[in-house]
C-alpha cells in the first residue's frame, strides 16, 4: 500500500490528460523545457564572465610595476 504500481500511474496519467488536454500539456512541457534551457545558458554565461574577470585581474596584476623610491632629489634640471 506504500508504493504505487505502474497501473496506478497510468490511470493518473490518463486522468491528467483528460482534465488538461494534450495540447495544454504539450505547451507546459515546451515552456518548462525553454526555462531549463535558459537557466543552463545563464549559468554558462556567468561562468564565462567569471573566467574572463579572473583573467583580466591576472593580466592587470602582471602589468603592475612594483617599485621603491630610495631617495628624493630636490634638484631641478635646467
KAQUIBEL-V79396 format. One record per residue. N is the residue number from 1. PSI is psi in degrees with one decimal (* if undefined). NEAR is the number of other C-alpha atoms within 12 Angstrom. Layout:
# KAQUIBEL-V79396
n->N psi->PSI near->NEAR
n->N psi->PSI near->NEAR
This chain:
# KAQUIBEL-V79396
n->1 psi->-16.2 near->5
n->2 psi->-34.9 near->4
n->3 psi->155.6 near->8
n->4 psi->146.6 near->11
n->5 psi->176.0 near->11
n->6 psi->-32.1 near->10
n->7 psi->-36.5 near->11
n->8 psi->-43.5 near->13
n->9 psi->-35.8 near->13
n->10 psi->-40.7 near->13
n->11 psi->-43.0 near->14
n->12 psi->-42.5 near->15
n->13 psi->-43.6 near->17
n->14 psi->-42.5 near->16
n->15 psi->-42.6 near->14
n->16 psi->-42.0 near->15
n->17 psi->-37.9 near->16
n->18 psi->-37.7 near->14
n->19 psi->-49.2 near->13
n->20 psi->-28.2 near->15
n->21 psi->152.3 near->15
n->22 psi->-32.9 near->16
n->23 psi->-43.7 near->13
n->24 psi->-39.6 near->15
n->25 psi->-38.0 near->18
n->26 psi->-41.4 near->14
n->27 psi->-40.4 near->14
n->28 psi->-42.0 near->15
n->29 psi->-41.5 near->14
n->30 psi->-41.7 near->14
n->31 psi->-42.6 near->14
n->32 psi->-42.2 near->14
n->33 psi->-40.8 near->14
n->34 psi->-38.7 near->14
n->35 psi->-41.9 near->14
n->36 psi->-41.3 near->14
n->37 psi->-44.4 near->14
n->38 psi->-39.1 near->14
n->39 psi->-44.7 near->14
n->40 psi->-41.5 near->14
n->41 psi->-38.6 near->14
n->42 psi->-42.2 near->14
n->43 psi->-42.3 near->14
n->44 psi->-42.4 near->14
n->45 psi->-39.3 near->14
n->46 psi->-39.8 near->14
n->47 psi->-40.2 near->14
n->48 psi->-35.4 near->14
n->49 psi->-40.7 near->14
n->50 psi->-39.1 near->14
n->51 psi->-41.9 near->14
n->52 psi->-35.9 near->14
n->53 psi->-41.4 near->14
n->54 psi->-38.7 near->14
n->55 psi->-40.8 near->14
n->56 psi->-41.1 near->14
n->57 psi->-40.0 near->14
n->58 psi->-43.0 near->13
n->59 psi->-38.4 near->12
n->60 psi->-38.3 near->12
n->61 psi->-32.9 near->12
n->62 psi->-29.8 near->11
n->63 psi->-11.6 near->10
n->64 psi->132.0 near->10
n->65 psi->122.8 near->8
n->66 psi->114.7 near->8
n->67 psi->162.7 near->6
n->68 psi->131.7 near->7
n->69 psi->124.5 near->7
n->70 psi->-37.3 near->6
n->71 psi->152.7 near->7
n->72 psi->130.8 near->8
n->73 psi->129.6 near->8
n->74 psi->0.5 near->6
n->75 psi->138.7 near->7
n->76 psi->130.6 near->6
n->77 psi->137.0 near->5
n->78 psi->* near->3
